[in-house]
Amino acid sequence: MSEEMSEENSELTNETSDFQREELRKEELDKAIRAAYLEYAELDRVIYYKLNKNLSEIAGTRKLTEVVFELIKWANAEGKLETLFVELYKEKPGNPELKAIKEKWFPSVSESDKKSKKKLPWYKFISLRSLRTTLLTSIGITTLVILTRFSAVLEPVELLFFDQMMRFPRRDEPDERLLLIQITPNDMEKYGRGQGTSLPDKTIGELLKILVDLKPRVIGLDLYREFPTQDKNLKQLLEKESNIFAVCKVAAPESNSSGTSPPEEVPFDRIGFSDFSEDRDHVVRRQLLRMDTKNIDKSPCGNSKTMDSLSFKLAQKYLSKDKKEYKSTKNSIDLASDNIVLQRLFGSTTGGYQSMERLLGAYQILLNYRSACRRGNTSVPECSPHKIAQREMTVKEALEDKLLNKDSVEDKIVLIGTRIDGIDFLLPTPFSFGEREPRMPGLIMQAQMVSQLVSAVEDKRPLLRVWSIEYEIGWILLWSLVGGIVAQFCPSNKILILSEIVAVASLYVICLIFFTQLQLWIPLIPTAFSLLGTGGFVVVFMRLKAQKLS
């Protein structure tokens, strides 16, 4: 009888010892989990992804100490205490508290379990709650960025990156259709100075007579001539030759410019304005094609309803021989030649432009500079927009060195202008940033603009385009979502920072490819702000929520 009682007492003691051991295991596991997982959101994510349960359904949204206690009670009741520990340990195998628990209470859990984790499909990591938070945040940040962009705060930075992408190395061929004849200081010294800032009328007349006889397709005189012509031969050429075009300058009251009158011998239909469209930083990134001069008081160019630029006049004359000139289309406000459309920068919010204060009623397009490569002219790099023309010469070389011949002139676009410091306009371009290249003379700028219009039709050289505002908003919103998703699923700050850097770098590369390969200027700066802004907001929101719950 005593032996039976002894055996019963021994069994009871063992059962009591096992019970105490199990309670001690749960108590120490509770402390280890609370030490390893300091935020509710972090613990919730593991439970959701690994056990396919919502922590709020198991333990509610109370303080973290109570949540962990309820979680252990649930796991013990479901017979999943070891499974719970395994999944929590796999997420943080280096945590000392969890490692101590493994060695003491779960020795069967090996390090190899961490490597043998089953990879879930990507869509398993997205919950409706997190997706809703990210979507709402993205919409809010995108709206804020768009409104900020409309205020023109981002415009200077956007134009800065526009210039950087324009300078991206490329090798264009010089335009063989162009012949530039430049009036230099040496020409002035040799032939003297006529009226205004040009050569004597007799010299200009001799030059034009030689050119006309060699049958160029069009001649552009980029010279201001507000005075009557003194030479009879020159006067006759200006009046009668239908392929000679001259310039005037439109009055600009806001800059106290009264403009410049055209030569009185040249009919109005062969006059084009020489004005350039400069941005606030005076850089020329746009090309003016047509302007409404009717409401400009005392304009020396006249008060016709619309007037075309010199570059557009020359391009139209050149293309008219093959009947390929640009014409207005029935269903669009844009000019087009077959399927080549000159996309008009319409209104004050086009591409990166938000404050084109002057000439909003003008027809203007983005200028896609041709950075041509050829030897010569060591003052600029081998590949430079200054080398746009296949042939360049001075007046002396044209008249006395006999460089003009049928091959160099026939069917060509001939531009005549000055290249003299203090007389010629020197214009900043995207390439002159940091004085990498000299400013561009007005004659070269006219050549760039004529070449863009003609080569778009004849060579199918792409024109720079921009997206409509709807596409730009969609693009910014898309990258905003990317920023939010990246922030939500990065386990640490280091990985988050690295991921955001990679995302911004990827965005820049994509924008560069669009610009250089597709000639499409898409938003970079507002998109980057939206990406980083959404990512930062999501991180802050998650941490505040976790602190509140804990």
C-alpha positions in Angstrom: 0.0 0.0 0.0 2.8 2.4 0.9 4.6 1.5 -2.4 1.5 2.4 -4.4 1.2 5.8 -2.6 4.8 6.5 -3.3 4.4 5.8 -7.0 1.3 8.1 -7.1 3.3 10.9 -5.4 6.2 10.5 -7.8 3.8 10.8 -10.8 2.2 13.9 -9.3 5.6 15.5 -8.7 6.6 14.8 -12.3 3.3 16.3 -13.7 3.8 19.3 -11.5 7.4 19.7 -12.7 6.3 19.4 -16.3 3.6 22.0 -15.8 6.0 24.4 -14.1 8.6 23.8 -16.9 6.0 24.6 -19.6 4.8 27.8 -17.8 8.5 28.9 -17.4 9.0 28.3 -21.1 6.0 30.4 -22.0 7.1 33.2 -19.6 10.6 33.4 -20.9 9.3 33.2 -24.5 7.0 36.2 -23.7 10.0 38.2 -22.4 12.1 37.3 -25.5 9.5 38.3 -28.0 8.9 41.6 -26.3 12.7 42.3 -26.3 13.1 41.3 -30.0 9.9 43.0 -31.4 9.5 46.5 -30.1 6.8 47.6 -32.5 3.4 46.2 -33.0 3.6 46.6 -36.8 6.7 44.6 -37.0 5.1 41.7 -35.1 1.9 42.0 -37.0 3.8 41.7 -40.3 5.4 38.4 -39.3 2.2 36.9 -38.0 0.4 37.9 -41.2 3.0 36.7 -43.7 4.2 33.5 -41.9 1.1 32.3 -40.1 -1.5 33.8 -42.4 -3.3 35.5 -39.4 -4.1 39.0 -38.4 -2.6 39.9 -35.1 -5.5 42.2 -34.3 -7.9 39.2 -34.6 -5.8 37.2 -32.2 -4.8 39.8 -29.6 -6.6 43.0 -30.5 -4.8 46.3 -30.6 -3.8 46.8 -27.0 -0.4 47.5 -25.5 2.4 45.3 -26.8 2.8 43.4 -23.5 -0.8 42.4 -23.6 -0.7 41.6 -27.3 2.3 39.2 -26.8 0.6 37.5 -23.9 -2.6 36.9 -25.9 -0.5 35.7 -28.9 1.3 33.1 -26.8 -2.0 31.9 -25.3 -3.5 31.5 -28.8 -0.4 29.6 -30.1 -0.4 27.3 -27.0 -4.1 26.6 -27.5 -3.6 25.9 -31.2 -0.6 23.7 -30.6 1.5 26.2 -32.6 3.9 27.5 -29.9 7.0 26.0 -31.5 5.8 27.1 -35.0 5.3 30.7 -33.7 8.8 30.7 -32.2 10.4 29.3 -35.4 8.9 32.0 -37.6 9.8 34.8 -35.1 13.3 33.4 -34.8 13.8 33.1 -38.6 13.1 36.8 -39.0 15.7 37.8 -36.4 18.2 34.9 -36.0 20.8 37.3 -34.6 18.7 38.5 -31.7 20.4 37.3 -28.4 17.1 36.9 -26.5 15.6 34.7 -29.2 18.9 32.8 -29.6 18.9 32.0 -25.9 15.4 30.7 -26.0 16.2 28.5 -28.9 19.2 26.9 -27.2 17.3 26.4 -23.9 13.7 25.5 -25.0 13.8 24.8 -28.7 17.1 23.0 -29.5 15.5 21.2 -32.5 15.3 24.5 -34.4 18.5 24.7 -36.5 20.2 27.5 -38.3 19.4 25.8 -41.6 15.7 26.6 -41.1 16.5 30.2 -41.9 17.9 29.2 -45.2 15.1 26.8 -46.1 12.3 29.3 -45.7 9.7 28.9 -48.4 9.5 31.9 -50.7 6.0 33.2 -51.1 4.7 34.8 -54.3 5.1 38.5 -54.4 1.4 39.1 -54.1 1.2 37.4 -50.8 3.2 40.3 -49.3 0.5 42.8 -50.1 -2.5 43.3 -47.8 -5.5 45.4 -48.6 -4.9 47.6 -45.6 -1.4 48.4 -46.5 -2.3 48.9 -50.2 -5.1 51.3 -49.2 -2.7 53.3 -47.0 0.0 53.5 -49.7 -2.6 54.5 -52.4 -4.1 57.3 -50.4 -0.7 58.6 -49.4 0.5 58.5 -53.0 -2.6 60.4 -54.2 -2.1 63.0 -51.5 1.7 63.5 -52.1 1.2 63.6 -55.9 -1.5 66.3 -55.5 0.8 68.3 -53.3 3.7 67.9 -55.8 1.6 68.9 -58.8 0.3 72.0 -57.0 3.9 72.9 -56.1 4.9 72.4 -59.7 2.2 74.6 -61.0 3.6 77.4 -58.8 6.8 77.3 -60.8 8.9 76.5 -57.7 10.4 73.5 -59.4 10.9 75.0 -62.9 14.6 76.1 -62.4 15.6 72.7 -61.3 13.7 71.0 -64.0 15.3 73.2 -66.6 18.7 72.5 -65.1 18.2 68.8 -65.6 16.8 69.5 -69.1 20.2 71.1 -69.9 22.1 68.2 -68.4 20.3 65.7 -70.6 20.7 67.9 -73.6 24.5 67.9 -73.0 24.5 64.1 -72.8 27.2 63.0 -75.3 25.9 62.2 -78.8 27.4 62.4 -82.3 25.3 64.1 -84.9 26.5 64.8 -88.5 26.8 68.4 -89.7 23.9 69.5 -91.8 25.1 69.4 -95.5 22.2 71.6 -96.5 23.7 74.6 -94.7 26.3 77.1 -95.8 27.2 79.9 -93.4 29.0 83.1 -94.6 30.2 85.1 -91.6 31.2 88.8 -91.6 34.3 88.9 -89.3 36.5 91.8 -88.0 39.0 91.0 -90.8 36.2 91.5 -93.4 35.3 94.8 -91.8 39.0 95.8 -91.9 39.4 94.8 -95.6 36.1 96.1 -97.1 35.3 98.9 -94.7 32.1 99.5 -92.7 28.9 100.5 -94.4 25.8 101.8 -92.9 24.8 100.4 -89.5 26.9 97.5 -88.4 27.3 95.7 -91.8 29.7 95.8 -94.8 29.2 98.4 -97.5 26.2 97.8 -99.7 28.4 97.3 -102.8 30.2 94.4 -101.1 27.0 92.8 -99.9 25.6 93.2 -103.5 28.6 91.5 -105.0 28.3 88.6 -102.6 24.6 88.1 -103.2 25.1 88.3 -107.0 27.6 85.5 -106.9 25.3 83.4 -104.7 22.2 84.0 -106.8 24.1 82.9 -109.9 25.0 79.6 -108.2 21.3 78.9 -107.5 20.9 78.2 -103.8 17.5 77.2 -102.7 17.2 80.0 -100.2 19.3 82.9 -98.8 18.8 84.4 -95.3 20.2 87.8 -94.5 20.6 87.8 -90.7 21.6 91.5 -90.8 19.6 94.5 -89.5 19.2 97.1 -92.3 17.0 100.0 -91.2 18.5 102.3 -93.8 17.8 102.7 -97.5 20.1 100.7 -99.8 22.7 102.9 -101.6 23.8 100.3 -104.2 21.6 99.9 -107.2 22.5 96.3 -107.8 21.9 95.3 -104.2 18.5 97.1 -104.3 17.5 95.2 -107.4 18.5 91.9 -105.9 16.5 92.5 -102.6 13.4 93.6 -104.5 13.4 90.9 -107.3 15.0 87.7 -106.0 12.2 85.6 -104.4 14.6 83.4 -102.5 16.3 86.2 -100.5 14.8 86.8 -97.0 15.6 89.5 -94.5 14.9 90.1 -90.8 13.3 92.6 -88.4 13.1 92.6 -84.6 9.7 92.8 -82.8 9.3 95.5 -80.2 9.4 94.2 -76.6 8.0 96.9 -74.3 8.8 94.9 -71.1 12.5 95.0 -71.9 12.5 98.6 -73.3 13.3 97.3 -76.8 11.8 99.3 -79.6 12.7 96.6 -82.1 14.3 96.9 -85.5 12.7 97.7 -88.9 13.2 95.4 -91.9 14.9 96.5 -95.2 12.4 98.6 -97.1 13.4 97.0 -100.4 12.3 93.5 -99.3 8.6 92.7 -99.5 6.8 91.8 -96.3 6.2 88.1 -97.4 10.1 87.7 -97.4 10.6 89.2 -93.9 10.9 87.1 -90.8 11.5 88.2 -87.2 14.8 87.4 -85.6 13.6 87.3 -82.0 14.6 84.4 -79.8 12.6 82.9 -76.9 14.8 83.1 -73.8 13.9 81.7 -70.4 14.4 83.5 -67.1 18.0 82.5 -67.0 18.3 83.8 -70.6 19.1 80.3 -71.9 17.5 79.5 -75.3 15.7 76.2 -75.1 12.7 77.0 -77.3 12.2 78.0 -81.0 9.8 80.7 -82.0 7.9 79.9 -85.3 5.1 82.4 -85.4 3.9 85.4 -83.4 0.8 87.5 -83.1 2.1 91.1 -83.6 -1.3 92.8 -84.1 -1.5 94.0 -80.5 2.2 95.1 -80.2 2.2 98.9 -80.3 4.6 100.6 -82.8 6.1 97.3 -83.8 8.7 97.9 -86.6 7.9 94.6 -88.1 4.4 95.7 -88.8 1.0 95.0 -87.3 -0.1 92.0 -89.2 -2.2 89.4 -87.4 0.6 86.8 -87.5 4.3 86.9 -88.5 6.7 84.0 -89.1 10.3 83.8 -87.8 13.2 84.0 -90.2 14.1 80.3 -89.5 10.6 79.2 -90.2 10.4 81.3 -93.4 13.7 79.8 -94.7 12.6 76.2 -93.8 9.3 76.7 -95.6 11.0 78.1 -98.7 13.4 75.2 -98.8 10.7 72.5 -98.3 8.3 74.1 -100.8 10.3 72.9 -103.8 9.2 69.3 -102.9 5.9 70.5 -101.6 6.7 69.4 -98.1 6.2 72.7 -96.2 4.5 72.8 -92.9 0.7 73.5 -93.0 -2.1 73.9 -90.6 -4.1 70.8 -90.0 -7.9 70.7 -89.9 -8.2 68.8 -86.6 -5.3 70.4 -84.7 -3.8 73.7 -83.8 -0.4 72.3 -84.7 1.5 72.7 -87.9 2.5 69.5 -89.7 4.2 68.2 -92.8 2.8 64.8 -93.6 3.2 62.9 -90.2 5.8 65.3 -88.8 3.9 67.5 -86.3 5.4 70.6 -84.6 4.1 70.1 -81.1 3.2 73.5 -79.8 4.1 74.6 -76.3 0.6 75.7 -75.5 -0.2 77.8 -72.4 1.9 78.3 -69.3 2.1 74.6 -68.1 3.8 72.5 -70.8 6.5 70.0 -69.8 8.8 71.5 -67.2 7.6 75.1 -68.1 5.2 76.6 -65.7 5.8 80.4 -66.2 6.4 81.2 -69.8 5.5 84.8 -69.1 6.1 86.3 -72.5 5.0 85.1 -75.9 2.3 82.7 -74.6 0.3 83.5 -77.7 3.2 82.6 -79.9 3.8 79.3 -81.7 6.9 77.8 -80.2 8.5 74.4 -79.9 11.3 72.9 -78.0 14.7 73.3 -79.7 16.5 70.0 -80.2 20.1 71.1 -80.7 22.2 69.3 -83.2 25.6 68.6 -81.7 27.6 68.0 -84.8 31.1 66.4 -85.0 33.8 67.6 -87.3 37.4 68.9 -87.1 38.3 72.5 -87.0 37.4 75.4 -84.7 39.5 74.4 -81.7 37.7 76.9 -79.5 34.9 74.4 -79.1 34.8 70.6 -78.5 35.0 68.2 -81.4 31.3 67.6 -81.1 29.4 70.9 -80.6 26.3 72.7 -81.7 28.6 75.4 -83.0 29.5 73.0 -85.8 26.0 72.7 -87.2 26.9 73.6 -90.8 28.9 71.4 -93.1 30.5 74.5 -94.7 31.5 77.9 -93.1 33.5 80.7 -94.7 34.2 84.4 -94.3 33.2 87.1 -96.9 36.9 87.4 -98.0 37.0 83.6 -98.6 33.8 83.8 -100.6 34.8 86.8 -102.7 38.6 86.5 -103.2 39.6 83.0 -102.3 36.9 81.6 -104.6 35.6 79.1 -102.1 32.1 79.5 -103.5 31.2 77.0 -106.2 28.3 75.1 -107.6 28.8 72.1 -105.3 28.9 74.3 -102.1 26.0 76.5 -103.0 23.5 74.9 -105.4 20.2 73.9 -103.6 21.7 74.9 -100.2 20.4 77.1 -97.4 22.8 80.0 -97.2 22.8 82.2 -94.1 24.8 85.4 -94.0 25.4 87.2 -90.7 28.0 88.8 -88.4 30.4 87.2 -86.0 31.9 90.2 -84.3 32.1 90.8 -80.6 30.0 93.8 -79.5 27.8 93.6 -82.6 26.5 90.1 -82.8 24.1 88.6 -80.2 25.7 85.9 -78.1 23.1 83.6 -76.6 23.5 81.2 -73.7 22.5 77.6 -74.5 22.3 74.4 -72.5 25.9 73.7 -73.7 27.3 76.9 -72.3 26.6 76.0 -68.7 29.8 76.5 -66.6 31.5 78.0 -69.6 32.0 74.6 -71.1 31.4 76.1 -74.5 31.2 79.8 -75.6 27.8 81.4 -76.1 26.2 80.9 -79.4 26.2 83.7 -82.1 22.8 84.6 -83.5 23.8 83.3 -87.0 24.6 79.8 -85.5 21.3 79.9 -83.6 19.4 80.6 -86.8 21.2 77.7 -88.5 20.2 75.4 -85.6 16.6 76.3 -85.9 16.4 76.0 -89.7 18.2 72.7 -89.5 15.7 71.4 -86.9 12.7 72.1 -89.1 14.2 70.8 -92.4 15.9 67.7 -91.0 12.6 66.7 -89.2 10.9 66.4 -92.6 13.8 65.2 -94.9 15.9 63.1 -92.5 13.1 62.1 -90.0 15.2 63.5 -87.2 13.0 63.5 -84.1 11.7 66.7 -82.6 11.6 67.1 -78.8 8.1 66.4 -77.4 6.4 66.5 -74.0 3.6 64.5 -72.5 0.1 66.0 -71.9 -0.6 67.0 -68.3 -2.7 63.8 -67.8 0.2 61.5 -68.7 2.5 63.5 -66.5 0.2 63.2 -63.5 -0.1 59.5 -64.1 3.6 59.1 -64.3 4.2 61.0 -61.0 1.5 59.0 -59.3 3.0 55.7 -60.5 6.4 56.5 -59.0 4.8 57.8 -55.8 3.2 54.3 -55.4 6.7 52.8 -56.0 8.1 54.9 -53.2 5.3 53.9 -50.8 5.6 50.1 -51.6 9.4 50.2 -51.2 9.1 51.9 -47.8 6.5 49.4 -46.6 8.4 46.3 -47.3 12.0 47.3 -46.4 12.9 45.6 -43.0 15.5 48.1 -42.0 16.5 51.8 -42.4 19.7 50.9 -44.3 17.9 48.8 -46.8 15.2 51.5 -47.1 17.7 54.2 -47.9 19.6 52.0 -50.3 16.3 51.0 -52.1 15.2 54.7 -52.4 18.6 55.6 -53.9 18.3 52.8 -56.4 14.7 53.9 -57.3 15.7 57.5 -57.8 18.8 56.4 -59.9 16.5 54.2 -62.0 14.1 57.0 -62.5 16.9 59.3 -63.8 18.2 56.6 -66.2 14.7 56.0 -67.5 14.1 59.8 -68.0 17.5 60.0 -69.8 16.7 57.2 -72.1 13.3 58.8 -73.0 15.1 62.1 -73.7 18.0 60.9 -75.7 16.5 57.9 -77.5 12.8 58.9 -77.8 13.2 62.7 -77.7 10.5 62.8 -75.0 11.0 65.1 -72.0 9.2 63.5 -69.1 9.0 64.8 -65.5 12.1 63.9 -63.4 12.3 66.3 -60.4 8.6 66.3 -59.4 8.5 62.5 -59.8 11.6 62.1 -57.6 10.0 64.4 -54.9 6.8 62.4 -55.1 8.7 59.0 -54.8 10.8 60.2 -51.8 7.9 62.1 -50.2 5.5 59.1 -50.2 8.2 56.7 -48.9 9.1 59.1 -46.1 5.4 59.6 -45.1 4.7 55.9 -45.1 7.7 55.2 -42.8 6.7 57.9 -40.4 3.0 56.8 -40.4 4.0 53.1 -39.7 6.2 54.1 -36.8 3.7 56.5 -35.2 1.1 53.8 -35.4 3.4 51.2 -33.8 4.3 53.6 -31.0 0.6 54.3 -30.4 -0.2 50.6 -30.2 2.8 49.8 -28.0 
